[in-house]
């Protein structure tokens, strides 16, 4: 097995780990804001790690440039979408969870 | 070497199934929106991995288009829920 295969497999596994972590946060956290905190970080990081694994496996071709474009685009717009959702919820007056409340 | 892509693709597809619990059940509009946002992100990754699994990496163009459309959908839904209208005059 080549070294490139091993390295790209490690990156793919790291990306899958962060995806699973974000999903657990989405299910288990008690509030909308904390759920957004979990998914906004873990999904961006997981997607970019998986794409880096694919780029290492691919080598230097046109496909790599396209993968880099997808990754850079999502790095730009993912936090923007998260921020827009968070601001919309806060302006609308969604209640914030405090310690001791029941889950919402 | 398509086995790692296949395994990671199956893991991400099962996390999409788990996220759809929050999209169906989750109380209120905002929890459903964030679940749909997360499912869109995972679908982009799943498209890229599917391109490698069936050895046809032209799927990446579809993934790029899907990323743009998912972002525009999220922004429009957030604006609509916040203001109650889409264009103010």
N, CA and C atoms of all chains as a GROMACS GRO file, in nm:
protein
  579
    1UNK      N    1   0.085  -0.119   0.000
    1UNK     CA    2   0.000   0.000   0.000
    1UNK      C    3   0.089   0.125   0.000
    2UNK      N    4   0.053   0.217  -0.087
    2UNK     CA    5   0.135   0.336  -0.100
    2UNK      C    6   0.117   0.427   0.020
    3UNK      N    7   0.214   0.516   0.038
    3UNK     CA    8   0.206   0.611   0.150
    3UNK      C    9   0.094   0.712   0.127
    4UNK      N   10   0.070   0.746  -0.002
    4UNK     CA   11  -0.036   0.843  -0.033
    4UNK      C   12  -0.172   0.788   0.008
    5UNK      N   13  -0.192   0.656  -0.015
    5UNK     CA   14  -0.319   0.595   0.023
    5UNK      C   15  -0.339   0.601   0.173
    6UNK      N   16  -0.232   0.574   0.248
    6UNK     CA   17  -0.243   0.576   0.394
    6UNK      C   18  -0.278   0.715   0.444
    7UNK      N   19  -0.208   0.816   0.388
    7UNK     CA   20  -0.232   0.954   0.435
    7UNK      C   21  -0.374   0.998   0.401
    8UNK      N   22  -0.421   0.968   0.279
    8UNK     CA   23  -0.556   1.011   0.243
    8UNK      C   24  -0.661   0.936   0.324
    9UNK      N   25  -0.634   0.807   0.358
    9UNK     CA   26  -0.728   0.733   0.441
    9UNK      C   27  -0.738   0.793   0.581
   10UNK      N   28  -0.621   0.839   0.634
   10UNK     CA   29  -0.622   0.903   0.765
   10UNK      C   30  -0.706   1.030   0.763
   11UNK      N   31  -0.691   1.110   0.656
   11UNK     CA   32  -0.770   1.234   0.648
   11UNK      C   33  -0.918   1.204   0.634
   12UNK      N   34  -0.953   1.101   0.554
   12UNK     CA   35  -1.094   1.065   0.539
   12UNK      C   36  -1.152   1.020   0.673
   13UNK      N   37  -1.075   0.942   0.750
   13UNK     CA   38  -1.125   0.895   0.879
   13UNK      C   39  -1.143   1.009   0.977
   14UNK      N   40  -1.050   1.108   0.974
   14UNK     CA   41  -1.066   1.225   1.061
   14UNK      C   42  -1.191   1.304   1.025
   15UNK      N   43  -1.216   1.319   0.895
   15UNK     CA   44  -1.336   1.390   0.852
   15UNK      C   45  -1.463   1.319   0.897
   16UNK      N   46  -1.465   1.185   0.884
   16UNK     CA   47  -1.582   1.109   0.928
   16UNK      C   48  -1.601   1.121   1.079
   17UNK      N   49  -1.490   1.126   1.154
   17UNK     CA   50  -1.501   1.143   1.300
   17UNK      C   51  -1.565   1.277   1.334
   18UNK      N   52  -1.523   1.385   1.265
   18UNK     CA   53  -1.582   1.515   1.298
   18UNK      C   54  -1.728   1.522   1.256
   19UNK      N   55  -1.764   1.455   1.145
   19UNK     CA   56  -1.905   1.451   1.104
   19UNK      C   57  -1.989   1.382   1.210
   20UNK      N   58  -1.938   1.269   1.264
   20UNK     CA   59  -2.014   1.197   1.366
   20UNK      C   60  -2.027   1.282   1.492
   21UNK      N   61  -1.921   1.357   1.526
   21UNK     CA   62  -1.926   1.443   1.644
   21UNK      C   63  -2.032   1.552   1.628
   22UNK      N   64  -2.038   1.614   1.510
   22UNK     CA   65  -2.139   1.716   1.487
   22UNK      C   66  -2.280   1.661   1.495
   23UNK      N   67  -2.299   1.538   1.444
   23UNK     CA   68  -2.431   1.477   1.449
   23UNK      C   69  -2.474   1.448   1.593
   24UNK      N   70  -2.379   1.401   1.675
   24UNK     CA   71  -2.411   1.374   1.815
   24UNK      C   72  -2.448   1.504   1.886
   25UNK      N   73  -2.375   1.613   1.853
   25UNK     CA   74  -2.409   1.742   1.910
   25UNK      C   75  -2.547   1.788   1.868
   26UNK      N   76  -2.582   1.766   1.741
   26UNK     CA   77  -2.714   1.807   1.692
   26UNK      C   78  -2.825   1.732   1.764
   27UNK      N   79  -2.801   1.607   1.798
   27UNK     CA   80  -2.907   1.530   1.864
   27UNK      C   81  -2.911   1.558   2.013
   28UNK      N   82  -2.794   1.569   2.078
   28UNK     CA   83  -2.792   1.564   2.224
   28UNK      C   84  -2.799   1.698   2.293
   29UNK      N   85  -2.760   1.808   2.226
   29UNK     CA   86  -2.752   1.935   2.298
   29UNK      C   87  -2.891   1.989   2.329
   30UNK      N   88  -2.903   2.071   2.435
   30UNK     CA   89  -3.037   2.104   2.484
   30UNK      C   90  -3.105   2.222   2.417
   31UNK      N   91  -3.038   2.294   2.328
   31UNK     CA   92  -3.089   2.423   2.286
   31UNK      C   93  -3.057   2.444   2.139
   32UNK      N   94  -3.128   2.538   2.075
   32UNK     CA   95  -3.098   2.566   1.935
   32UNK      C   96  -2.959   2.625   1.917
   33UNK      N   97  -2.922   2.718   2.005
   33UNK     CA   98  -2.794   2.786   1.988
   33UNK      C   99  -2.677   2.690   2.008
   34UNK      N  100  -2.687   2.603   2.108
   34UNK     CA  101  -2.578   2.508   2.129
   34UNK      C  102  -2.570   2.406   2.016
   35UNK      N  103  -2.686   2.370   1.961
   35UNK     CA  104  -2.683   2.278   1.845
   35UNK      C  105  -2.612   2.343   1.727
   36UNK      N  106  -2.641   2.472   1.707
   36UNK     CA  107  -2.576   2.542   1.596
   36UNK      C  108  -2.426   2.553   1.620
   37UNK      N  109  -2.387   2.569   1.746
   37UNK     CA  110  -2.245   2.572   1.781
   37UNK      C  111  -2.177   2.442   1.741
   38UNK      N  112  -2.240   2.330   1.773
   38UNK     CA  113  -2.180   2.200   1.741
   38UNK      C  114  -2.170   2.180   1.590
   39UNK      N  115  -2.281   2.200   1.520
   39UNK     CA  116  -2.281   2.165   1.378
   39UNK      C  117  -2.200   2.264   1.296
   40UNK      N  118  -2.201   2.392   1.335
   40UNK     CA  119  -2.129   2.491   1.255
   40UNK      C  120  -1.980   2.466   1.252
   41UNK      N  121  -1.924   2.420   1.364
   41UNK     CA  122  -1.781   2.389   1.363
   41UNK      C  123  -1.753   2.254   1.301
   42UNK      N  124  -1.820   2.151   1.353
   42UNK     CA  125  -1.779   2.016   1.316
   42UNK      C  126  -1.806   1.986   1.170
   43UNK      N  127  -1.914   2.043   1.114
   43UNK     CA  128  -1.941   2.009   0.974
   43UNK      C  129  -1.843   2.077   0.880
   44UNK      N  130  -1.809   2.202   0.908
   44UNK     CA  131  -1.710   2.269   0.823
   44UNK      C  132  -1.577   2.194   0.827
   45UNK      N  133  -1.532   2.162   0.949
   45UNK     CA  134  -1.404   2.094   0.963
   45UNK      C  135  -1.407   1.954   0.900
   46UNK      N  136  -1.517   1.880   0.921
   46UNK     CA  137  -1.526   1.746   0.865
   46UNK      C  138  -1.526   1.748   0.714
   47UNK      N  139  -1.603   1.842   0.656
   47UNK     CA  140  -1.607   1.848   0.510
   47UNK      C  141  -1.471   1.882   0.452
   48UNK      N  142  -1.402   1.977   0.515
   48UNK     CA  143  -1.273   2.017   0.460
   48UNK      C  144  -1.170   1.906   0.476
   49UNK      N  145  -1.176   1.829   0.586
   49UNK     CA  146  -1.082   1.718   0.601
   49UNK      C  147  -1.107   1.609   0.497
   50UNK      N  148  -1.235   1.577   0.472
   50UNK     CA  149  -1.265   1.476   0.369
   50UNK      C  150  -1.216   1.523   0.233
   51UNK      N  151  -1.235   1.652   0.202
   51UNK     CA  152  -1.192   1.703   0.072
   51UNK      C  153  -1.040   1.702   0.061
   52UNK      N  154  -0.970   1.731   0.172
   52UNK     CA  155  -0.823   1.724   0.170
   52UNK      C  156  -0.777   1.581   0.145
   53UNK      N  157  -0.847   1.483   0.204
   53UNK     CA  158  -0.814   1.343   0.176
   53UNK      C  159  -0.831   1.309   0.030
   54UNK      N  160  -0.941   1.355  -0.032
   54UNK     CA  161  -0.962   1.330  -0.174
   54UNK      C  162  -0.856   1.399  -0.260
   55UNK      N  163  -0.814   1.521  -0.218
   55UNK     CA  164  -0.713   1.593  -0.295
   55UNK      C  165  -0.580   1.520  -0.290
   56UNK      N  166  -0.543   1.467  -0.173
   56UNK     CA  167  -0.416   1.394  -0.162
   56UNK      C  168  -0.421   1.267  -0.245
   57UNK      N  169  -0.536   1.201  -0.248
   57UNK     CA  170  -0.548   1.079  -0.328
   57UNK      C  171  -0.541   1.110  -0.477
   58UNK      N  172  -0.593   1.226  -0.518
   58UNK     CA  173  -0.605   1.255  -0.660
   58UNK      C  174  -0.473   1.294  -0.724
   59UNK      N  175  -0.387   1.364  -0.649
   59UNK     CA  176  -0.268   1.417  -0.714
   59UNK      C  177  -0.295   1.557  -0.766
   60UNK      N  178  -0.216   1.603  -0.863
   60UNK     CA  179  -0.234   1.739  -0.912
   60UNK      C  180  -0.298   1.736  -1.050
   61UNK      N  181  -0.432   1.744  -1.054
   61UNK     CA  182  -0.503   1.749  -1.182
   61UNK      C  183  -0.607   1.860  -1.175
   62UNK      N  184  -0.694   1.864  -1.275
   62UNK     CA  185  -0.800   1.964  -1.276
   62UNK      C  186  -0.902   1.938  -1.166
   63UNK      N  187  -0.921   1.808  -1.134
   63UNK     CA  188  -1.015   1.771  -1.028
   63UNK      C  189  -0.972   1.831  -0.895
   64UNK      N  190  -0.841   1.836  -0.872
   64UNK     CA  191  -0.791   1.893  -0.747
   64UNK      C  192  -0.826   2.040  -0.734
   65UNK      N  193  -0.817   2.112  -0.848
   65UNK     CA  194  -0.853   2.254  -0.846
   65UNK      C  195  -1.001   2.270  -0.813
   66UNK      N  196  -1.083   2.183  -0.870
   66UNK     CA  197  -1.227   2.192  -0.843
   66UNK      C  198  -1.257   2.161  -0.697
   67UNK      N  199  -1.187   2.060  -0.643
   67UNK     CA  200  -1.206   2.027  -0.501
   67UNK      C  201  -1.163   2.144  -0.412
   68UNK      N  202  -1.054   2.210  -0.452
   68UNK     CA  203  -1.009   2.327  -0.376
   68UNK      C  204  -1.113   2.438  -0.382
   69UNK      N  205  -1.180   2.452  -0.500
   69UNK     CA  206  -1.284   2.554  -0.512
   69UNK      C  207  -1.402   2.523  -0.421
   70UNK      N  208  -1.444   2.396  -0.418
   70UNK     CA  209  -1.556   2.358  -0.329
   70UNK      C  210  -1.520   2.388  -0.185
   71UNK      N  211  -1.397   2.351  -0.146
   71UNK     CA  212  -1.354   2.369  -0.008
   71UNK      C  213  -1.347   2.516   0.031
   72UNK      N  214  -1.289   2.599  -0.058
   72UNK     CA  215  -1.276   2.742  -0.028
   72UNK      C  216  -1.413   2.808  -0.024
   73UNK      N  217  -1.502   2.768  -0.114
   73UNK     CA  218  -1.637   2.824  -0.115
   73UNK      C  219  -1.710   2.790   0.014
   74UNK      N  220  -1.698   2.666   0.058
   74UNK     CA  221  -1.771   2.632   0.180
   74UNK      C  222  -1.707   2.697   0.301
   75UNK      N  223  -1.575   2.712   0.300
   75UNK     CA  224  -1.510   2.782   0.412
   75UNK      C  225  -1.556   2.926   0.422
   76UNK      N  226  -1.594   2.984   0.306
   76UNK     CA  227  -1.643   3.122   0.306
   76UNK      C  228  -1.789   3.129   0.349
   77UNK      N  229  -1.875   3.042   0.294
   77UNK     CA  230  -2.018   3.062   0.313
   77UNK      C  231  -2.078   2.982   0.428
   78UNK      N  232  -2.009   2.881   0.479
   78UNK     CA  233  -2.067   2.805   0.589
   78UNK      C  234  -2.083   2.886   0.717
   79UNK      N  235  -1.978   2.956   0.764
   79UNK     CA  236  -1.997   3.043   0.881
   79UNK      C  237  -2.093   3.157   0.855
   80UNK      N  238  -2.102   3.206   0.729
   80UNK     CA  239  -2.197   3.314   0.701
   80UNK      C  240  -2.340   3.265   0.718
   81UNK      N  241  -2.370   3.144   0.669
   81UNK     CA  242  -2.504   3.089   0.686
   81UNK      C  243  -2.537   3.063   0.832
   82UNK      N  244  -2.438   3.013   0.907
   82UNK     CA  245  -2.459   2.988   1.049
   82UNK      C  246  -2.490   3.117   1.124
   83UNK      N  247  -2.414   3.222   1.089
   83UNK     CA  248  -2.436   3.351   1.155
   83UNK      C  249  -2.572   3.409   1.120
   84UNK      N  250  -2.615   3.392   0.994
   84UNK     CA  251  -2.746   3.445   0.956
   84UNK      C  252  -2.857   3.374   1.031
   85UNK      N  253  -2.845   3.240   1.044
   85UNK     CA  254  -2.948   3.164   1.118
   85UNK      C  255  -2.951   3.207   1.264
   86UNK      N  256  -2.833   3.222   1.324
   86UNK     CA  257  -2.824   3.258   1.466
   86UNK      C  258  -2.886   3.396   1.489
   87UNK      N  259  -2.856   3.492   1.400
   87UNK     CA  260  -2.910   3.627   1.417
   87UNK      C  261  -3.061   3.628   1.396
   88UNK      N  262  -3.109   3.550   1.299
   88UNK     CA  263  -3.253   3.544   1.278
   88UNK      C  264  -3.324   3.489   1.401
   89UNK      N  265  -3.267   3.384   1.461
   89UNK     CA  266  -3.331   3.326   1.580
   89UNK      C  267  -3.327   3.423   1.696
   90UNK      N  268  -3.216   3.498   1.712
   90UNK     CA  269  -3.204   3.589   1.826
   90UNK      C  270  -3.296   3.709   1.812
   91UNK      N  271  -3.309   3.760   1.688
   91UNK     CA  272  -3.398   3.874   1.666
   91UNK      C  273  -3.543   3.833   1.684
   92UNK      N  274  -3.576   3.712   1.640
   92UNK     CA  275  -3.714   3.665   1.654
   92UNK      C  276  -3.751   3.640   1.799
   93UNK      N  277  -3.652   3.621   1.886
   93UNK     CA  278  -3.682   3.605   2.027
   93UNK      C  279  -3.693   3.462   2.073
   94UNK      N  280  -3.615   3.375   2.014
   94UNK     CA  281  -3.612   3.236   2.061
   94UNK      C  282  -3.544   3.231   2.198
   95UNK      N  283  -3.606   3.168   2.297
   95UNK     CA  284  -3.547   3.170   2.432
   95UNK      C  285  -3.416   3.095   2.440
   96UNK      N  286  -3.327   3.144   2.527
   96UNK     CA  287  -3.195   3.086   2.544
   96UNK      C  288  -3.199   2.991   2.663
   97UNK      N  289  -3.136   2.875   2.647
   97UNK     CA  290  -3.132   2.774   2.752
   97UNK      C  291  -3.034   2.815   2.860
   98UNK      N  292  -3.077   2.807   2.988
   98UNK     CA  293  -2.985   2.828   3.098
   98UNK      C  294  -2.972   2.700   3.178
   99UNK      N  295  -2.868   2.693   3.259
   99UNK     CA  296  -2.842   2.570   3.333
   99UNK      C  297  -2.954   2.544   3.433
  100UNK      N  298  -3.012   2.427   3.427
  100UNK     CA  299  -3.121   2.393   3.516
  100UNK      C  300  -3.256   2.391   3.447
  101UNK      N  301  -3.267   2.455   3.330
  101UNK     CA  302  -3.391   2.447   3.254
  101UNK      C  303  -3.409   2.308   3.196
  102UNK      N  304  -3.530   2.281   3.147
  102UNK     CA  305  -3.547   2.155   3.076
  102UNK      C  306  -3.515   2.174   2.928
  103UNK      N  307  -3.491   2.062   2.861
  103UNK     CA  308  -3.448   2.069   2.721
  103UNK      C  309  -3.555   2.130   2.633
  104UNK      N  310  -3.508   2.204   2.530
  104UNK     CA  311  -3.604   2.263   2.437
  104UNK      C  312  -3.592   2.196   2.302
  105UNK      N  313  -0.829   0.132  -0.494
  105UNK     CA  314  -0.853   0.169  -0.355
  105UNK      C  315  -0.981   0.249  -0.345
  106UNK      N  316  -1.096   0.179  -0.347
  106UNK     CA  317  -1.220   0.252  -0.323
  106UNK      C  318  -1.280   0.215  -0.189
  107UNK      N  319  -1.217   0.127  -0.115
  107UNK     CA  320  -1.277   0.081   0.011
  107UNK      C  321  -1.288   0.193   0.116
  108UNK      N  322  -1.184   0.277   0.139
  108UNK     CA  323  -1.202   0.385   0.236
  108UNK      C  324  -1.312   0.483   0.196
  109UNK      N  325  -1.322   0.514   0.066
  109UNK     CA  326  -1.430   0.604   0.022
  109UNK      C  327  -1.566   0.541   0.050
  110UNK      N  328  -1.575   0.409   0.025
  110UNK     CA  329  -1.703   0.341   0.047
  110UNK      C  330  -1.742   0.342   0.195
  111UNK      N  331  -1.643   0.316   0.282
  111UNK     CA  332  -1.673   0.311   0.426
  111UNK      C  333  -1.714   0.448   0.478
  112UNK      N  334  -1.638   0.552   0.437
  112UNK     CA  335  -1.671   0.688   0.482
  112UNK      C  336  -1.806   0.731   0.425
  113UNK      N  337  -1.836   0.691   0.302
  113UNK     CA  338  -1.967   0.724   0.244
  113UNK      C  339  -2.081   0.660   0.320
  114UNK      N  340  -2.064   0.535   0.361
  114UNK     CA  341  -2.169   0.468   0.437
  114UNK      C  342  -2.187   0.534   0.573
  115UNK      N  343  -2.074   0.573   0.637
  115UNK     CA  344  -2.083   0.642   0.767
  115UNK      C  345  -2.159   0.773   0.753
  116UNK      N  346  -2.128   0.850   0.647
  116UNK     CA  347  -2.193   0.981   0.632
  116UNK      C  348  -2.340   0.964   0.597
  117UNK      N  349  -2.373   0.860   0.519
  117UNK     CA  350  -2.514   0.837   0.488
  117UNK      C  351  -2.593   0.801   0.613
  118UNK      N  352  -2.532   0.724   0.704
  118UNK     CA  353  -2.603   0.690   0.828
  118UNK      C  354  -2.615   0.813   0.919
  119UNK      N  355  -2.516   0.904   0.916
  119UNK     CA  356  -2.534   1.026   0.996
  119UNK      C  357  -2.643   1.116   0.936
  120UNK      N  358  -2.663   1.109   0.803
  120UNK     CA  359  -2.776   1.183   0.745
  120UNK      C  360  -2.908   1.128   0.799
  121UNK      N  361  -2.916   0.994   0.811
  121UNK     CA  362  -3.038   0.935   0.868
  121UNK      C  363  -3.060   0.982   1.010
  122UNK      N  364  -2.951   0.991   1.090
  122UNK     CA  365  -2.967   1.034   1.229
  122UNK      C  366  -3.009   1.180   1.235
  123UNK      N  367  -2.955   1.264   1.143
  123UNK     CA  368  -2.992   1.405   1.142
  123UNK      C  369  -3.138   1.426   1.104
  124UNK      N  370  -3.193   1.336   1.024
  124UNK     CA  371  -3.332   1.355   0.983
  124UNK      C  372  -3.427   1.337   1.100
  125UNK      N  373  -3.379   1.279   1.212
  125UNK     CA  374  -3.461   1.276   1.334
  125UNK      C  375  -3.487   1.419   1.381
  126UNK      N  376  -3.381   1.502   1.383
  126UNK     CA  377  -3.399   1.640   1.427
  126UNK      C  378  -3.481   1.718   1.326
  127UNK      N  379  -3.469   1.685   1.197
  127UNK     CA  380  -3.546   1.757   1.096
  127UNK      C  381  -3.694   1.727   1.106
  128UNK      N  382  -3.730   1.605   1.146
  128UNK     CA  383  -3.871   1.569   1.154
  128UNK      C  384  -3.928   1.609   1.290
  129UNK      N  385  -3.856   1.580   1.397
  129UNK     CA  386  -3.910   1.590   1.531
  129UNK      C  387  -3.888   1.728   1.593
  130UNK      N  388  -3.769   1.785   1.568
  130UNK     CA  389  -3.719   1.898   1.641
  130UNK      C  390  -3.817   2.011   1.663
  131UNK      N  391  -3.829   2.064   1.784
  131UNK     CA  392  -3.933   2.163   1.810
  131UNK      C  393  -3.903   2.295   1.744
  132UNK      N  394  -4.000   2.349   1.676
  132UNK     CA  395  -3.984   2.482   1.618
  132UNK      C  396  -3.925   2.481   1.479
  133UNK      N  397  -3.928   2.599   1.417
  133UNK     CA  398  -3.879   2.611   1.280
  133UNK      C  399  -3.728   2.602   1.272
  134UNK      N  400  -3.660   2.665   1.369
  134UNK     CA  401  -3.516   2.683   1.356
  134UNK      C  402  -3.440   2.551   1.367
  135UNK      N  403  -3.488   2.462   1.453
  135UNK     CA  404  -3.420   2.333   1.462
  135UNK      C  405  -3.431   2.257   1.330
  136UNK      N  406  -3.547   2.270   1.265
  136UNK     CA  407  -3.562   2.202   1.136
  136UNK      C  408  -3.470   2.265   1.031
  137UNK      N  409  -3.456   2.398   1.035
  137UNK     CA  410  -3.368   2.463   0.936
  137UNK      C  411  -3.224   2.420   0.955
  138UNK      N  412  -3.178   2.414   1.082
  138UNK     CA  413  -3.038   2.377   1.102
  138UNK      C  414  -3.015   2.231   1.065
  139UNK      N  415  -3.116   2.146   1.086
  139UNK     CA  416  -3.100   2.006   1.045
  139UNK      C  417  -3.092   1.995   0.893
  140UNK      N  418  -3.173   2.076   0.821
  140UNK     CA  419  -3.168   2.072   0.675
  140UNK      C  420  -3.034   2.125   0.624
  141UNK      N  421  -2.980   2.226   0.695
  141UNK     CA  422  -2.850   2.281   0.658
  141UNK      C  423  -2.739   2.176   0.671
  142UNK      N  424  -2.744   2.102   0.783
  142UNK     CA  425  -2.644   1.998   0.806
  142UNK      C  426  -2.657   1.886   0.703
  143UNK      N  427  -2.782   1.850   0.669
  143UNK     CA  428  -2.801   1.745   0.569
  143UNK      C  429  -2.747   1.791   0.433
  144UNK      N  430  -2.763   1.920   0.401
  144UNK     CA  431  -2.708   1.971   0.277
  144UNK      C  432  -2.556   1.961   0.273
  145UNK      N  433  -2.491   1.997   0.385
  145UNK     CA  434  -2.346   1.985   0.392
  145UNK      C  435  -2.300   1.843   0.370
  146UNK      N  436  -2.369   1.750   0.438
  146UNK     CA  437  -2.327   1.610   0.426
  146UNK      C  438  -2.355   1.556   0.287
  147UNK      N  439  -2.458   1.609   0.219
  147UNK     CA  440  -2.487   1.564   0.083
  147UNK      C  441  -2.378   1.606  -0.014
  148UNK      N  442  -2.316   1.724   0.011
  148UNK     CA  443  -2.204   1.767  -0.075
  148UNK      C  444  -2.090   1.667  -0.065
  149UNK      N  445  -2.055   1.630   0.060
  149UNK     CA  446  -1.945   1.535   0.080
  149UNK      C  447  -1.980   1.399   0.020
  150UNK      N  448  -2.107   1.362   0.032
  150UNK     CA  449  -2.149   1.232  -0.021
  150UNK      C  450  -2.143   1.229  -0.173
  151UNK      N  451  -2.172   1.345  -0.237
  151UNK     CA  452  -2.160   1.351  -0.384
  151UNK      C  453  -2.014   1.334  -0.427
  152UNK      N  454  -1.922   1.402  -0.355
  152UNK     CA  455  -1.780   1.389  -0.391
  152UNK      C  456  -1.733   1.245  -0.373
  153UNK      N  457  -1.774   1.184  -0.260
  153UNK     CA  458  -1.731   1.045  -0.237
  153UNK      C  459  -1.794   0.949  -0.338
  154UNK      N  460  -1.917   0.976  -0.380
  154UNK     CA  461  -1.980   0.890  -0.481
  154UNK      C  462  -1.907   0.900  -0.613
  155UNK      N  463  -1.856   1.020  -0.645
  155UNK     CA  464  -1.775   1.033  -0.764
  155UNK      C  465  -1.651   0.947  -0.761
  156UNK      N  466  -1.591   0.932  -0.642
  156UNK     CA  467  -1.474   0.844  -0.634
  156UNK      C  468  -1.512   0.698  -0.630
  157UNK      N  469  -1.629   0.666  -0.572
  157UNK     CA  470  -1.666   0.524  -0.559
  157UNK      C  471  -1.695   0.463  -0.696
  158UNK      N  472  -1.770   0.536  -0.780
  158UNK     CA  473  -1.798   0.480  -0.912
  158UNK      C  474  -1.696   0.527  -1.015
  159UNK      N  475  -1.583   0.587  -0.967
  159UNK     CA  476  -1.471   0.626  -1.050
  159UNK      C  477  -1.513   0.717  -1.164
  160UNK      N  478  -1.588   0.819  -1.129
  160UNK     CA  479  -1.629   0.918  -1.228
  160UNK      C  480  -1.628   1.054  -1.160
  161UNK      N  481  -1.511   1.118  -1.146
  161UNK     CA  482  -1.501   1.238  -1.060
  161UNK      C  483  -1.568   1.361  -1.118
  162UNK      N  484  -1.642   1.350  -1.228
  162UNK     CA  485  -1.715   1.467  -1.277
  162UNK      C  486  -1.830   1.506  -1.185
  163UNK      N  487  -1.859   1.422  -1.085
  163UNK     CA  488  -1.963   1.456  -0.988
  163UNK      C  489  -1.929   1.581  -0.909
  164UNK      N  490  -1.802   1.623  -0.911
  164UNK     CA  491  -1.760   1.738  -0.832
  164UNK      C  492  -1.826   1.866  -0.882
  165UNK      N  493  -1.854   1.873  -1.012
  165UNK     CA  494  -1.926   1.989  -1.064
  165UNK      C  495  -2.065   1.998  -1.001
  166UNK      N  496  -2.132   1.882  -0.990
  166UNK     CA  497  -2.264   1.880  -0.927
  166UNK      C  498  -2.253   1.922  -0.782
  167UNK      N  499  -2.144   1.880  -0.715
  167UNK     CA  500  -2.126   1.916  -0.574
  167UNK      C  501  -2.106   2.066  -0.559
  168UNK      N  502  -2.033   2.128  -0.653
  168UNK     CA  503  -2.012   2.274  -0.647
  168UNK      C  504  -2.144   2.348  -0.664
  169UNK      N  505  -2.225   2.305  -0.761
  169UNK     CA  506  -2.356   2.368  -0.781
  169UNK      C  507  -2.444   2.349  -0.659
  170UNK      N  508  -2.439   2.229  -0.600
  170UNK     CA  509  -2.525   2.202  -0.485
  170UNK      C  510  -2.485   2.286  -0.365
  171UNK      N  511  -2.354   2.312  -0.350
  171UNK     CA  512  -2.308   2.396  -0.240
  171UNK      C  513  -2.365   2.536  -0.254
  172UNK      N  514  -2.359   2.592  -0.378
  172UNK     CA  515  -2.412   2.726  -0.401
  172UNK      C  516  -2.562   2.732  -0.371
  173UNK      N  517  -2.636   2.632  -0.420
  173UNK     CA  518  -2.782   2.635  -0.403
  173UNK      C  519  -2.820   2.618  -0.257
  174UNK      N  520  -2.748   2.533  -0.183
  174UNK     CA  521  -2.780   2.512  -0.041
  174UNK      C  522  -2.753   2.639   0.039
  175UNK      N  523  -2.645   2.710   0.006
  175UNK     CA  524  -2.615   2.834   0.078
  175UNK      C  525  -2.722   2.940   0.052
  176UNK      N  526  -2.764   2.953  -0.076
  176UNK     CA  527  -2.866   3.054  -0.107
  176UNK      C  528  -2.998   3.020  -0.038
  177UNK      N  529  -3.031   2.890  -0.032
  177UNK     CA  530  -3.154   2.849   0.036
  177UNK      C  531  -3.149   2.882   0.184
  178UNK      N  532  -3.035   2.857   0.249
  178UNK     CA  533  -3.025   2.887   0.392
  178UNK      C  534  -3.041   3.036   0.418
  179UNK      N  535  -2.973   3.118   0.337
  179UNK     CA  536  -2.981   3.263   0.358
  179UNK      C  537  -3.123   3.314   0.338
  180UNK      N  538  -3.191   3.262   0.233
  180UNK     CA  539  -3.325   3.311   0.204
  180UNK      C  540  -3.422   3.271   0.314
  181UNK      N  541  -3.411   3.148   0.364
  181UNK     CA  542  -3.502   3.106   0.470
  181UNK      C  543  -3.478   3.184   0.597
  182UNK      N  544  -3.349   3.212   0.630
  182UNK     CA  545  -3.319   3.289   0.750
  182UNK      C  546  -3.376   3.430   0.739
  183UNK      N  547  -3.361   3.492   0.622
  183UNK     CA  548  -3.413   3.628   0.605
  183UNK      C  549  -3.565   3.630   0.612
  184UNK      N  550  -3.628   3.528   0.554
  184UNK     CA  551  -3.774   3.525   0.555
  184UNK      C  552  -3.828   3.507   0.695
  185UNK      N  553  -3.764   3.418   0.773
  185UNK     CA  554  -3.813   3.394   0.908
  185UNK      C  555  -3.787   3.514   0.997
  186UNK      N  556  -3.676   3.585   0.971
  186UNK     CA  557  -3.644   3.700   1.055
  186UNK      C  558  -3.739   3.817   1.031
  187UNK      N  559  -3.766   3.848   0.903
  187UNK     CA  560  -3.841   3.970   0.873
  187UNK      C  561  -3.986   3.945   0.838
  188UNK      N  562  -4.020   3.823   0.801
  188UNK     CA  563  -4.158   3.797   0.762
  188UNK      C  564  -4.189   3.833   0.619
  189UNK      N  565  -4.090   3.880   0.544
  189UNK     CA  566  -4.109   3.911   0.402
  189UNK      C  567  -3.974   3.899   0.334
  190UNK      N  568  -3.977   3.891   0.202
  190UNK     CA  569  -3.849   3.870   0.133
  190UNK      C  570  -3.792   3.999   0.077
  191UNK      N  571  -3.874   4.088   0.021
  191UNK     CA  572  -3.817   4.214  -0.023
  191UNK      C  573  -3.903   4.327   0.029
  192UNK      N  574  -3.837   4.420   0.096
  192UNK     CA  575  -3.910   4.531   0.157
  192UNK      C  576  -3.903   4.652   0.065
  193UNK      N  577  -4.011   4.723   0.061
  193UNK     CA  578  -4.010   4.843  -0.023
  193UNK      C  579  -4.062   4.962   0.054
   0.00000   0.00000   0.00000
